[in-house]
């Protein structure tokens, strides 16, 4: 029993764990120094094989994957397939050289949760990871046009064509998602349940012809639907 007058104990929430996978040692060190005070830094790797082992051992919520320069033991395609597509429980922020549209396209196609270029400030990297930790995507605006074109996604009721108009509620849900709102915050803003918010975003994703939430937000931003 707590003694009379003792301060209430509040639960301590551990920061989300993050790993860094990058070929350049200085980049790894810089990211470790920048992220260590705000996230649970779980380690760094310089190759695809090391990165895969680190992800499997530590099972982090977040990862930063630098595709530029390439990891020393494989292509960008191999890195994306192994470290993004096959790690569905980790939300991955990909870093690419400025203007490298091919790598942006590849990262988007593999399902990266966030994409920034390596010229971005470290504070922006931290902010992007905070967005990813809430379940929101974070695509640098200057990279949106490089993402894969929308494709039709089928559901149990058949395909919906890309370009189907969004409802105001769907636009608002994507707008909140693009700003990094959590599920609970979106549910509160939309006066709805978290499950209903998920369904709204899934419906908007299908209507935009996107394959995942990050792509749906990127398409909506590119079309000016979230202004």
Backbone as a chain_set.jsonl record, in Angstrom:
{"seq": "XXXXXXXXXXXXXXXXXXXXXXXXXXXXXXXXXXXXXXXXXXXXXXXXXXXXXXXXXXXXXXXXXXXXXXXXXXXXXXXXXXXXXXXXXXXXXXXXXXXXXXXXXXXXXXXXXXXXXXXXXXXXXXXXXXXXXXXXXXXXXXXXXXXXXXXXXXXXXXXXXXXXXXXXXXXXXXXXXXXXXXXXXXXXXXXXXXXXXXXXXXXXXXXXXXXXXXXXXXXXXXXXXXX", "coords": {"N": [[0.847, -1.194, 0.0], [0.488, 2.26, -0.785], [2.168, 4.822, 1.035], [0.494, 7.356, 3.005], [0.01, 10.443, 1.426], [1.997, 10.031, -0.416], [3.389, 10.59, -3.69], [1.461, 10.006, -6.648], [2.05, 7.159, -8.637], [2.908, 7.05, -11.972], [2.449, 5.206, -14.98], [5.335, 4.246, -16.768], [6.151, 4.86, -20.014], [7.928, 3.175, -22.358], [10.196, 4.429, -24.815], [9.727, 4.042, -28.389], [11.465, 1.349, -29.943], [14.319, 1.551, -32.11], [16.24, 0.758, -35.004], [19.188, 1.237, -37.0], [20.129, 1.025, -40.353], [22.66, 1.234, -42.485], [25.123, 1.854, -44.98], [27.201, 3.69, -44.798], [29.527, 4.52, -42.392], [29.76, 6.991, -40.946], [27.248, 8.094, -41.277], [25.689, 6.231, -39.909], [26.672, 6.615, -37.293], [25.976, 9.292, -36.892], [23.163, 9.192, -37.005], [22.667, 7.472, -34.868], [23.541, 9.061, -32.723], [21.718, 11.15, -32.963], [19.239, 9.981, -32.56], [19.297, 8.536, -30.239], [18.594, 9.828, -27.821], [15.872, 10.135, -27.868], [14.577, 7.891, -28.68], [14.41, 4.32, -28.241], [17.342, 3.195, -28.824], [18.439, 0.446, -30.615], [20.503, -0.681, -31.993], [22.859, -0.895, -34.802], [23.49, -1.542, -38.287], [25.468, -2.498, -41.154], [25.011, -3.845, -43.47], [22.913, -5.897, -45.614], [22.544, -8.511, -44.632], [23.422, -8.259, -41.95], [21.56, -6.376, -41.127], [19.123, -7.76, -41.422], [19.466, -9.787, -39.511], [19.619, -8.208, -37.2], [17.063, -7.028, -37.139], [15.483, -9.298, -36.784], [16.363, -10.255, -34.311], [15.985, -8.107, -32.475], [13.482, -7.056, -33.023], [12.349, -4.375, -33.63], [10.156, -1.501, -33.306], [10.548, 0.493, -35.116], [12.612, 1.422, -37.93], [15.471, 2.793, -39.554], [16.44, 2.974, -42.818], [19.018, 3.422, -44.932], [19.288, 3.796, -48.277], [21.077, 4.953, -49.925], [24.465, 5.591, -49.734], [24.523, 2.363, -51.488], [23.936, -0.659, -49.649], [26.542, -2.924, -48.688], [26.364, -5.597, -49.455], [24.523, -6.229, -51.448], [21.885, -5.404, -53.821], [19.735, -2.479, -54.192], [17.154, -3.385, -54.597], [17.244, -5.923, -53.386], [17.726, -5.149, -50.758], [15.386, -3.7, -50.141], [13.412, -5.675, -50.442], [14.188, -7.6, -48.528], [14.453, -6.145, -46.118], [12.262, -4.502, -45.807], [9.767, -5.405, -47.065], [9.641, -8.015, -46.066], [9.494, -7.631, -43.377], [7.039, -7.026, -41.791], [6.179, -6.067, -39.308], [7.724, -3.969, -38.567], [8.054, -0.526, -38.906], [9.38, 1.249, -41.499], [11.636, 3.836, -42.201], [12.902, 5.178, -45.045], [15.918, 6.408, -46.416], [17.151, 8.304, -49.087], [19.352, 9.423, -51.764], [19.105, 12.892, -52.654], [16.728, 13.547, -55.17], [16.841, 11.029, -56.318], [14.875, 9.367, -57.998], [14.348, 6.729, -58.772], [14.979, 5.106, -56.572], [13.177, 6.106, -54.706], [10.763, 5.337, -55.895], [11.106, 2.557, -55.762], [11.251, 2.129, -52.964], [8.687, 2.981, -52.221], [7.133, 1.102, -53.615], [7.802, -1.204, -52.257], [6.624, -0.827, -49.85], [7.506, 1.001, -47.883], [7.196, 2.898, -44.894], [7.869, 5.51, -44.56], [9.616, 8.063, -46.399], [12.484, 9.891, -46.975], [14.961, 12.289, -48.104], [18.582, 12.123, -48.024], [19.573, 14.582, -47.455], [17.964, 15.775, -45.682], [17.277, 17.404, -42.554], [18.412, 16.286, -39.332], [16.538, 16.66, -37.336], [14.19, 16.526, -38.772], [14.209, 13.861, -39.461], [13.862, 12.702, -36.945], [11.293, 13.709, -36.39], [9.843, 12.47, -38.442], [10.063, 9.78, -37.681], [8.652, 9.841, -35.292], [6.092, 10.281, -36.323], [5.758, 7.877, -37.742], [5.751, 6.122, -35.603], [3.25, 6.517, -34.524], [1.671, 5.318, -36.319], [1.24, 6.729, -38.596], [2.007, 7.636, -41.992], [4.99, 9.086, -43.504], [6.006, 10.965, -45.917], [8.399, 12.757, -47.62], [7.609, 15.857, -49.042], [8.787, 16.748, -51.442], [9.398, 14.429, -52.7], [7.173, 13.066, -53.44], [6.152, 12.922, -56.082], [7.678, 10.975, -57.257], [6.757, 8.536, -56.478], [5.308, 5.216, -56.977], [2.868, 4.848, -59.62], [-0.694, 4.947, -59.048], [-2.483, 1.919, -58.442], [-5.174, -0.331, -59.213], [-6.973, -1.678, -56.525], [-8.264, -4.655, -55.32], [-11.2, -5.715, -53.562], [-13.521, -7.482, -51.429], [-15.833, -6.843, -52.721], [-15.202, -6.45, -55.282], [-13.209, -4.62, -57.782], [-12.381, -1.155, -57.308], [-12.283, 1.688, -59.264], [-9.31, 3.661, -59.759], [-9.23, 7.038, -58.716], [-11.821, 7.45, -57.949], [-14.076, 9.679, -56.434], [-13.356, 11.121, -53.226], [-15.04, 11.084, -50.082], [-15.923, 13.806, -47.863], [-15.365, 13.069, -45.261], [-13.523, 10.992, -45.609], [-11.44, 12.427, -46.786], [-10.798, 14.118, -44.652], [-9.926, 12.238, -42.781], [-7.599, 11.261, -44.045], [-6.21, 13.643, -44.115], [-5.742, 14.145, -41.39], [-4.189, 11.891, -40.87], [-1.951, 12.443, -42.441], [-0.831, 14.451, -40.97], [0.209, 13.194, -38.847], [-1.463, 12.268, -36.822], [-2.61, 10.166, -34.173], [-4.396, 6.979, -33.952], [-6.34, 7.158, -31.923], [-6.527, 9.922, -31.628], [-7.484, 10.644, -34.15], [-9.926, 9.314, -34.102], [-11.214, 10.742, -32.087], [-11.295, 13.318, -33.233], [-12.932, 12.844, -35.408], [-15.197, 12.051, -34.217], [-15.739, 9.306, -33.793], [-15.21, 5.703, -33.702], [-12.037, 4.018, -33.207], [-11.806, 1.787, -34.838], [-13.694, 2.361, -36.821], [-12.449, 4.534, -37.976], [-10.204, 3.286, -39.085], [-11.485, 1.759, -41.059], [-12.511, 3.796, -42.647], [-10.157, 4.946, -43.654], [-9.127, 2.751, -45.018], [-11.082, 2.5, -46.999], [-10.759, 4.933, -48.363], [-8.183, 4.53, -49.29], [-8.559, 2.431, -51.117], [-10.219, 3.742, -52.96], [-8.519, 5.642, -54.014], [-6.887, 4.043, -55.406], [-4.604, 3.095, -54.252], [-1.962, 1.119, -52.736], [-1.269, 1.021, -50.095], [-1.402, 2.828, -46.945], [0.477, 4.957, -46.8], [0.981, 5.47, -49.484], [-1.563, 6.242, -50.265], [-1.907, 8.68, -48.884], [0.16, 10.112, -50.105], [-0.734, 10.218, -52.785], [-3.109, 11.646, -52.446], [-2.097, 14.085, -51.506], [-0.598, 14.874, -53.739], [-2.634, 15.282, -55.591], [-3.867, 17.436, -54.547], [-5.911, 17.11, -52.691], [-5.986, 17.381, -49.977], [-5.815, 19.943, -49.147]], "CA": [[0.0, 0.0, 0.0], [1.253, 3.493, -0.84], [2.031, 5.642, 2.235], [-0.348, 8.536, 2.86], [0.73, 11.619, 0.954], [3.003, 9.697, -1.43], [2.961, 10.979, -5.036], [0.926, 8.926, -7.465], [2.975, 6.598, -9.612], [2.355, 6.974, -13.315], [3.161, 4.21, -15.778], [6.4, 4.765, -17.616], [6.048, 4.302, -21.355], [9.242, 3.112, -22.989], [10.19, 4.971, -26.175], [9.766, 2.971, -29.392], [12.804, 0.916, -30.322], [14.693, 1.846, -33.494], [17.551, 0.327, -35.478], [19.677, 1.975, -38.164], [20.818, 0.177, -41.324], [23.275, 2.147, -43.45], [26.472, 1.432, -45.362], [28.171, 4.722, -44.444], [29.721, 4.542, -40.932], [29.488, 8.301, -40.361], [25.8, 8.261, -41.245], [25.192, 5.409, -38.802], [27.016, 7.272, -36.033], [25.18, 10.512, -36.777], [21.789, 8.824, -36.683], [22.654, 6.932, -33.507], [23.63, 10.191, -31.794], [20.519, 11.98, -33.066], [18.027, 9.267, -32.161], [19.456, 7.842, -28.966], [17.99, 10.5, -26.673], [14.414, 10.199, -27.999], [14.065, 6.569, -29.009], [15.198, 3.239, -27.676], [18.255, 2.765, -29.884], [18.661, -0.99, -30.433], [21.668, -1.159, -32.729], [23.061, -0.452, -36.179], [24.055, -2.55, -39.186], [25.988, -1.911, -42.38], [24.763, -4.718, -44.615], [21.586, -6.512, -45.627], [22.544, -9.668, -43.741], [23.467, -7.765, -40.574], [20.287, -5.724, -40.85], [18.09, -8.781, -41.245], [19.687, -10.411, -38.211], [19.282, -7.241, -36.157], [15.609, -6.9, -37.1], [14.9, -10.525, -36.239], [16.703, -10.384, -32.889], [15.49, -7.026, -31.632], [12.076, -6.791, -33.362], [12.054, -2.976, -33.307], [8.958, -0.888, -33.888], [10.968, 1.414, -36.167], [13.949, 1.25, -38.5], [15.916, 3.743, -40.577], [17.191, 2.252, -43.845], [19.621, 4.307, -45.928], [19.559, 3.09, -49.531], [22.14, 5.681, -50.61], [24.93, 4.643, -50.752], [23.982, 1.019, -51.375], [24.532, -1.573, -48.684], [27.69, -3.536, -49.35], [26.203, -6.996, -49.862], [23.381, -6.476, -52.314], [21.275, -4.301, -54.544], [18.643, -1.785, -53.512], [15.985, -4.27, -54.65], [17.408, -6.952, -52.355], [17.578, -4.5, -49.454], [13.972, -3.384, -49.924], [12.648, -6.91, -50.272], [14.569, -8.274, -47.286], [14.388, -5.317, -44.914], [10.967, -3.811, -45.701], [8.624, -6.247, -47.405], [9.614, -9.216, -45.23], [9.477, -7.243, -41.96], [5.791, -6.259, -41.716], [5.92, -5.5, -37.985], [8.607, -2.817, -38.363], [7.778, 0.596, -39.806], [10.713, 1.607, -41.996], [11.894, 5.129, -42.837], [13.97, 5.012, -46.031], [16.652, 7.609, -46.808], [17.736, 8.188, -50.423], [20.004, 10.642, -52.231], [18.14, 13.84, -53.236], [16.441, 13.417, -56.593], [16.966, 9.66, -56.825], [13.5, 8.928, -58.156], [14.247, 5.27, -58.89], [14.954, 4.521, -55.232], [11.903, 6.494, -54.087], [9.761, 4.445, -56.481], [11.332, 1.218, -55.221], [10.865, 2.123, -51.553], [7.232, 3.041, -52.166], [6.582, -0.165, -54.094], [8.047, -2.237, -51.241], [5.798, -0.566, -48.674], [8.142, 1.817, -46.847], [6.246, 3.75, -44.183], [8.307, 6.888, -44.727], [10.73, 8.243, -47.332], [13.097, 11.217, -46.967], [16.281, 12.237, -48.726], [19.672, 12.173, -47.049], [19.888, 15.978, -47.153], [17.025, 16.262, -44.677], [17.882, 17.649, -41.253], [18.182, 15.204, -38.381], [15.286, 16.917, -36.628], [13.114, 16.023, -39.629], [14.235, 12.402, -39.321], [13.217, 12.403, -35.661], [9.867, 13.989, -36.536], [9.264, 11.42, -39.286], [9.957, 8.554, -36.889], [7.53, 10.02, -34.363], [4.88, 10.039, -37.107], [5.667, 6.443, -38.012], [5.436, 5.431, -34.35], [1.809, 6.64, -34.281], [0.962, 4.632, -37.39], [1.061, 7.626, -39.739], [3.115, 7.651, -42.95], [5.694, 10.372, -43.595], [6.704, 11.058, -47.193], [8.86, 14.116, -47.888], [6.765, 16.377, -50.123], [9.523, 16.869, -52.702], [9.596, 13.09, -53.269], [5.873, 12.447, -53.704], [5.932, 12.669, -57.508], [8.453, 9.81, -57.695], [6.145, 7.3, -55.998], [4.678, 4.427, -58.037], [1.507, 5.262, -59.97], [-1.74, 4.201, -58.346], [-2.988, 0.707, -59.078], [-6.478, -0.727, -58.695], [-6.908, -2.659, -55.453], [-9.515, -5.403, -55.256], [-11.695, -6.142, -52.259], [-14.524, -8.537, -51.551], [-16.921, -6.405, -53.587], [-14.675, -6.188, -56.608], [-12.304, -3.485, -57.871], [-12.865, 0.202, -57.427], [-11.33, 2.37, -60.127], [-8.557, 4.775, -59.205], [-9.806, 8.329, -59.051], [-13.161, 7.595, -57.392], [-14.043, 10.826, -55.522], [-13.364, 10.855, -51.792], [-15.991, 11.841, -49.278], [-15.262, 14.779, -46.992], [-14.876, 12.336, -44.093], [-12.312, 10.288, -46.03], [-10.393, 13.438, -46.949], [-10.384, 14.578, -43.328], [-9.151, 11.159, -42.161], [-6.268, 11.276, -44.656], [-5.552, 14.885, -43.697], [-5.257, 13.906, -40.03], [-3.123, 10.902, -40.975], [-0.762, 13.099, -43.002], [-0.272, 15.315, -39.93], [0.773, 12.367, -37.787], [-2.411, 11.998, -35.738], [-2.751, 8.77, -33.766], [-5.738, 6.426, -34.173], [-7.255, 7.708, -30.927], [-6.741, 11.341, -31.937], [-8.361, 10.71, -35.319], [-11.266, 8.905, -33.678], [-11.794, 11.863, -31.344], [-11.568, 14.419, -34.162], [-14.014, 12.456, -36.311], [-16.322, 11.599, -33.386], [-15.973, 7.939, -34.24], [-14.351, 4.724, -33.049], [-10.771, 3.786, -33.902], [-12.064, 0.804, -35.893], [-14.378, 3.052, -37.913], [-11.43, 5.344, -38.645], [-9.433, 2.364, -39.924], [-12.299, 1.411, -42.224], [-12.584, 4.988, -43.5], [-8.874, 5.079, -44.351], [-9.046, 1.642, -45.981], [-11.961, 2.824, -48.124], [-10.106, 6.0, -49.122], [-7.024, 3.93, -49.963], [-9.073, 1.723, -52.294], [-10.749, 4.698, -53.935], [-7.392, 6.313, -54.663], [-6.117, 3.053, -56.142], [-3.31, 2.934, -53.581], [-1.739, -0.207, -52.169], [-1.082, 1.141, -48.65], [-1.777, 4.146, -46.425], [1.455, 5.98, -47.163], [0.761, 5.823, -50.883], [-2.835, 6.963, -50.338], [-1.647, 10.059, -48.474], [0.988, 10.739, -51.135], [-1.584, 10.491, -53.947], [-4.036, 12.716, -52.078], [-1.322, 15.335, -51.471], [-0.24, 15.224, -55.116], [-3.837, 15.746, -56.29], [-4.404, 18.611, -53.881], [-7.162, 16.759, -52.025], [-5.904, 17.599, -48.534], [-5.598, 21.373, -48.887]], "C": [[0.881, 1.241, 0.0], [1.082, 4.261, 0.463], [1.191, 6.873, 1.957], [0.501, 9.718, 2.413], [1.784, 11.325, -0.09], [2.499, 10.108, -2.803], [2.459, 9.772, -5.816], [1.972, 8.456, -8.459], [2.287, 6.49, -10.963], [3.135, 5.944, -14.116], [4.193, 4.871, -16.679], [6.321, 4.071, -18.972], [7.424, 4.343, -22.012], [9.163, 3.702, -24.39], [10.258, 3.839, -27.183], [11.201, 2.635, -29.769], [13.078, 1.185, -31.791], [16.069, 1.265, -33.79], [17.895, 1.138, -36.721], [20.451, 1.013, -39.062], [21.343, 1.085, -42.425], [24.701, 1.698, -43.727], [27.534, 2.404, -44.869], [28.327, 4.813, -42.926], [29.387, 5.888, -40.293], [27.989, 8.573, -40.283], [25.201, 7.451, -40.101], [25.457, 6.093, -37.466], [26.177, 8.527, -35.814], [23.743, 10.219, -36.392], [21.684, 8.271, -35.271], [22.679, 8.065, -32.486], [22.34, 11.008, -31.788], [19.286, 11.305, -32.488], [18.088, 8.711, -30.749], [18.766, 8.487, -27.791], [16.467, 10.541, -26.738], [13.773, 8.848, -28.296], [14.912, 5.528, -28.279], [16.116, 2.683, -28.754], [18.695, 1.326, -29.632], [19.833, -1.537, -31.234], [21.708, -0.652, -34.153], [23.713, -1.568, -36.976], [24.493, -1.871, -40.47], [25.756, -2.756, -43.613], [23.361, -5.303, -44.514], [21.527, -7.659, -44.621], [22.569, -9.242, -42.277], [22.135, -7.127, -40.187], [19.171, -6.718, -40.61], [18.236, -9.46, -39.888], [19.289, -9.496, -37.064], [17.773, -7.096, -36.02], [14.958, -8.13, -36.472], [15.168, -10.662, -34.746], [15.98, -9.356, -32.033], [14.023, -6.691, -31.868], [11.677, -5.346, -33.034], [10.736, -2.514, -33.916], [9.322, -0.067, -35.12], [12.36, 1.053, -36.684], [14.212, 2.384, -39.482], [16.808, 2.974, -41.537], [17.706, 3.248, -44.875], [19.959, 3.489, -47.171], [20.654, 3.779, -50.344], [23.201, 6.059, -49.576], [24.404, 3.234, -50.481], [24.683, 0.227, -50.278], [25.515, -2.486, -49.402], [27.457, -4.949, -49.868], [24.966, -7.238, -50.715], [22.835, -5.213, -52.939], [20.208, -3.618, -53.693], [17.388, -2.654, -53.494], [16.056, -5.335, -53.56], [17.206, -6.361, -50.966], [16.111, -4.227, -49.148], [13.155, -4.641, -49.654], [12.915, -7.541, -48.915], [14.237, -7.46, -46.05], [13.085, -4.532, -44.773], [9.824, -4.794, -45.898], [8.508, -7.456, -46.489], [9.636, -8.904, -43.737], [8.216, -6.423, -41.687], [5.528, -5.606, -40.368], [6.797, -4.294, -37.67], [8.274, -1.741, -39.384], [9.118, 1.217, -40.196], [10.707, 2.987, -42.65], [13.098, 4.959, -43.75], [14.589, 6.372, -46.353], [17.312, 7.362, -48.157], [18.46, 9.484, -50.766], [18.958, 11.574, -52.837], [17.972, 13.616, -54.743], [16.555, 12.022, -57.155], [15.574, 9.036, -56.912], [13.341, 7.425, -58.217], [14.173, 4.615, -57.513], [13.684, 4.9, -54.478], [10.797, 5.567, -54.581], [9.866, 3.051, -55.864], [10.884, 1.13, -53.765], [9.35, 2.159, -51.403], [6.588, 1.73, -52.573], [6.74, -1.275, -53.063], [7.268, -1.993, -49.956], [6.483, 0.187, -47.559], [7.104, 2.73, -46.201], [6.594, 5.226, -44.31], [9.483, 6.948, -45.681], [11.192, 9.697, -47.246], [14.414, 11.125, -47.721], [17.354, 12.487, -47.676], [20.089, 13.598, -46.713], [18.971, 16.544, -46.072], [17.727, 16.439, -43.338], [17.522, 16.516, -40.293], [16.9, 15.411, -37.585], [14.096, 16.424, -37.44], [13.05, 14.501, -39.585], [13.548, 11.999, -38.021], [11.704, 12.607, -35.753], [9.177, 12.907, -37.363], [9.082, 10.129, -38.497], [8.842, 8.659, -35.856], [6.204, 9.792, -35.087], [4.686, 8.546, -37.339], [5.264, 5.676, -36.76], [3.947, 5.497, -34.025], [0.987, 5.9, -35.328], [0.744, 5.482, -38.619], [2.246, 7.513, -40.693], [3.801, 9.009, -42.936], [6.543, 10.382, -44.86], [7.114, 12.512, -47.412], [8.158, 14.647, -49.137], [7.498, 16.447, -51.463], [9.728, 15.525, -53.386], [8.297, 12.435, -53.72], [5.709, 12.066, -55.171], [6.705, 11.46, -58.027], [7.807, 8.486, -57.29], [5.489, 6.535, -57.14], [3.289, 4.948, -58.362], [0.491, 4.386, -59.256], [-2.16, 2.982, -59.149], [-4.32, 0.345, -58.458], [-6.317, -1.827, -57.662], [-8.264, -3.342, -55.348], [-9.895, -5.699, -53.808], [-12.818, -7.143, -52.487], [-15.677, -8.148, -52.469], [-16.425, -6.069, -54.984], [-13.841, -4.925, -56.635], [-13.033, -2.153, -57.87], [-11.854, 0.966, -58.26], [-10.606, 3.485, -59.405], [-9.224, 6.073, -59.617], [-11.237, 8.49, -58.572], [-13.143, 8.72, -56.364], [-14.086, 10.393, -54.058], [-14.47, 11.66, -51.127], [-15.217, 12.826, -48.407], [-14.68, 14.085, -45.763], [-13.582, 11.589, -44.426], [-11.151, 11.261, -46.212], [-9.878, 13.906, -45.595], [-9.548, 13.515, -42.62], [-7.734, 11.127, -42.726], [-5.5, 12.531, -44.254], [-4.967, 14.718, -42.291], [-4.082, 12.929, -40.04], [-1.835, 11.545, -41.471], [-0.079, 13.998, -41.986], [0.255, 14.523, -38.74], [-0.162, 12.061, -36.642], [-2.472, 10.499, -35.435], [-4.171, 8.288, -34.056], [-6.735, 7.047, -33.2], [-7.561, 9.178, -31.213], [-7.665, 11.499, -33.139], [-9.787, 10.334, -34.944], [-11.966, 10.038, -32.936], [-12.19, 12.996, -32.286], [-12.756, 14.12, -35.064], [-15.255, 11.974, -35.563], [-16.73, 10.182, -33.763], [-15.094, 6.997, -33.43], [-13.069, 4.55, -33.859], [-10.963, 2.799, -35.048], [-12.75, 1.457, -37.088], [-13.405, 3.934, -38.686], [-10.596, 4.469, -39.572], [-10.198, 2.022, -41.202], [-12.416, 2.586, -43.193], [-11.304, 5.145, -44.311], [-8.702, 3.959, -45.376], [-9.898, 1.936, -47.217], [-11.343, 3.915, -48.997], [-8.913, 5.46, -49.901], [-7.46, 3.187, -51.221], [-9.527, 2.701, -53.369], [-9.639, 5.437, -54.681], [-6.556, 5.344, -55.491], [-4.756, 2.813, -55.54], [-3.201, 1.544, -52.976], [-1.488, -0.166, -50.667], [-1.339, 2.588, -48.238], [-0.826, 5.248, -46.862], [1.25, 6.429, -48.602], [-0.543, 6.6, -51.039], [-2.651, 8.429, -49.96], [-0.853, 10.79, -49.552], [0.157, 11.115, -52.36], [-2.523, 11.655, -53.648], [-3.328, 14.07, -52.033], [-1.023, 15.806, -52.888], [-1.44, 15.786, -55.879], [-4.469, 16.969, -55.636], [-5.69, 18.359, -53.125], [-7.16, 17.094, -50.541], [-5.689, 19.058, -48.175], [-6.736, 21.943, -48.044]], "O": [[1.897, 1.286, 0.693], [-0.038, 4.354, 0.966], [1.163, 7.381, 0.836], [1.578, 9.961, 2.956], [2.41, 12.249, -0.609], [1.304, 9.993, -3.073], [2.968, 8.661, -5.665], [2.691, 9.262, -9.049], [1.21, 5.906, -11.077], [4.349, 5.819, -13.951], [3.945, 5.922, -17.271], [6.413, 2.847, -19.062], [8.007, 5.411, -22.196], [8.169, 3.5, -25.086], [10.792, 2.774, -26.873], [12.046, 3.521, -29.897], [12.181, 1.063, -32.626], [16.955, 1.276, -32.935], [17.013, 1.657, -37.405], [21.319, 0.277, -38.593], [20.569, 1.639, -43.206], [25.4, 1.223, -42.832], [28.651, 1.992, -44.555], [27.367, 5.148, -42.233], [28.795, 5.928, -39.214], [27.515, 9.204, -39.338], [24.307, 7.928, -39.402], [24.577, 6.146, -36.607], [25.724, 8.798, -34.702], [23.165, 10.911, -35.554], [20.725, 8.563, -34.556], [21.936, 8.041, -31.504], [21.916, 11.501, -30.743], [18.387, 11.976, -31.982], [17.056, 8.445, -30.133], [18.382, 7.795, -26.848], [15.825, 10.94, -25.766], [12.558, 8.691, -28.172], [15.991, 5.83, -27.769], [15.719, 1.801, -29.515], [19.251, 1.014, -28.579], [20.128, -2.731, -31.163], [20.749, -0.065, -34.655], [24.398, -2.428, -36.422], [23.976, -0.816, -40.84], [26.249, -2.427, -44.692], [22.709, -5.218, -43.474], [20.574, -7.766, -43.85], [21.833, -9.789, -41.454], [21.644, -7.308, -39.073], [18.361, -6.543, -39.699], [17.244, -9.684, -39.194], [18.698, -9.939, -36.08], [17.255, -7.047, -34.904], [13.995, -8.01, -35.715], [14.309, -11.128, -33.998], [15.426, -9.693, -30.986], [13.381, -6.099, -31.0], [10.761, -5.124, -32.242], [10.266, -3.066, -34.911], [8.526, 0.063, -36.05], [13.172, 0.461, -35.972], [13.301, 2.87, -40.152], [17.812, 2.39, -41.128], [16.921, 3.849, -45.608], [20.81, 2.6, -47.126], [21.108, 3.236, -51.351], [22.89, 6.776, -48.626], [23.905, 2.943, -49.394], [25.87, 0.42, -50.015], [25.343, -2.787, -50.583], [28.266, -5.458, -50.643], [24.415, -8.339, -50.705], [23.265, -4.103, -52.626], [19.829, -4.105, -52.628], [16.648, -2.667, -52.511], [15.062, -5.619, -52.892], [16.594, -6.986, -50.1], [15.643, -4.486, -48.04], [12.315, -4.669, -48.755], [11.987, -7.968, -48.229], [13.79, -8.01, -45.043], [12.832, -3.954, -43.716], [9.006, -4.992, -44.999], [7.399, -7.883, -46.166], [9.78, -9.811, -42.918], [8.316, -5.235, -41.382], [4.726, -4.675, -40.289], [6.635, -3.665, -36.624], [8.218, -2.01, -40.584], [9.889, 1.652, -39.341], [9.893, 3.274, -43.528], [14.191, 4.634, -43.287], [13.879, 7.36, -46.538], [17.959, 6.333, -48.356], [18.221, 10.519, -50.144], [18.014, 11.102, -53.471], [18.95, 13.512, -55.483], [16.382, 11.833, -58.36], [15.152, 8.287, -56.031], [12.327, 6.888, -57.771], [13.398, 3.681, -57.307], [13.168, 4.102, -53.695], [9.992, 5.072, -53.792], [8.862, 2.443, -55.494], [10.216, 0.173, -53.374], [8.788, 1.456, -50.563], [5.616, 1.291, -51.959], [5.913, -2.184, -52.995], [7.247, -2.847, -49.07], [6.1, 0.044, -46.397], [6.234, 3.27, -46.884], [5.726, 6.09, -44.185], [10.262, 6.0, -45.771], [10.397, 10.621, -47.422], [14.929, 10.032, -47.955], [17.077, 12.992, -46.588], [20.874, 13.809, -45.789], [19.177, 17.663, -45.602], [18.664, 15.706, -43.023], [16.478, 15.878, -40.422], [16.245, 14.442, -37.2], [13.107, 15.958, -36.875], [11.969, 13.918, -39.663], [12.747, 11.065, -38.0], [10.928, 11.788, -35.26], [8.071, 12.475, -37.036], [8.058, 9.459, -38.631], [8.162, 7.672, -35.576], [5.293, 9.179, -34.531], [3.59, 8.016, -37.157], [4.524, 4.695, -36.84], [3.431, 4.626, -33.325], [-0.241, 5.854, -35.245], [0.135, 5.028, -39.587], [3.376, 7.313, -40.248], [3.251, 9.978, -42.412], [7.662, 9.869, -44.871], [6.265, 13.403, -47.391], [8.115, 13.973, -50.165], [6.889, 16.228, -52.509], [10.183, 15.477, -54.529], [8.322, 11.36, -54.318], [5.181, 10.996, -55.474], [6.421, 10.97, -59.12], [8.261, 7.424, -57.715], [5.146, 7.128, -58.163], [2.596, 5.442, -57.473], [0.772, 3.24, -58.905], [-2.189, 3.011, -60.379], [-4.575, 0.675, -57.3], [-5.603, -2.802, -57.897], [-9.296, -2.673, -55.294], [-9.037, -5.903, -52.95], [-13.037, -7.595, -53.611], [-16.415, -9.012, -52.943], [-17.15, -5.47, -55.778], [-13.761, -4.219, -55.63], [-14.155, -2.04, -58.365], [-10.659, 0.892, -57.976], [-11.178, 4.172, -58.559], [-9.725, 6.194, -60.735], [-11.826, 9.554, -58.759], [-12.273, 8.725, -55.493], [-14.762, 9.429, -53.7], [-14.794, 12.769, -51.551], [-14.005, 12.696, -48.236], [-13.617, 14.473, -45.278], [-12.654, 11.559, -43.617], [-10.017, 10.961, -45.84], [-8.673, 14.073, -45.405], [-8.577, 13.84, -41.938], [-6.77, 10.982, -41.973], [-4.284, 12.488, -44.072], [-3.827, 15.108, -42.039], [-3.105, 13.112, -39.315], [-0.751, 11.23, -40.98], [1.112, 14.284, -42.11], [0.694, 15.101, -37.746], [0.292, 11.634, -35.58], [-2.392, 9.671, -36.342], [-5.049, 9.092, -34.37], [-7.841, 7.421, -33.592], [-8.697, 9.627, -31.064], [-8.527, 12.378, -33.154], [-10.743, 10.957, -35.407], [-13.159, 10.271, -33.128], [-13.274, 13.567, -32.164], [-13.5, 15.025, -35.444], [-16.235, 11.545, -36.173], [-17.901, 9.896, -34.015], [-14.325, 7.435, -32.575], [-13.017, 4.889, -35.041], [-10.357, 2.951, -36.108], [-12.429, 1.149, -38.236], [-13.518, 4.07, -39.904], [-10.311, 4.852, -40.706], [-9.625, 1.999, -42.291], [-12.419, 2.397, -44.409], [-11.349, 5.439, -45.505], [-8.193, 4.19, -46.473], [-9.487, 1.656, -48.343], [-11.395, 3.834, -50.224], [-8.659, 5.876, -51.031], [-6.819, 3.295, -52.266], [-9.249, 2.505, -54.552], [-9.805, 5.81, -55.843], [-5.632, 5.755, -56.193], [-3.84, 2.372, -56.234], [-4.205, 0.875, -52.733], [-1.493, -1.213, -50.019], [-1.476, 3.466, -49.09], [-1.255, 6.336, -47.246], [1.333, 7.619, -48.908], [-0.623, 7.516, -51.857], [-3.175, 9.318, -50.632], [-1.148, 11.939, -49.878], [0.321, 12.202, -52.913], [-2.715, 12.539, -54.483], [-3.883, 15.08, -52.465], [-1.174, 16.986, -53.204], [-1.28, 16.67, -56.72], [-5.484, 17.479, -56.11], [-6.483, 19.279, -52.928], [-8.215, 17.094, -49.907], [-5.411, 19.378, -47.019], [-6.731, 23.132, -47.722]]}, "num_chains": 1, "name": "protein.A"}
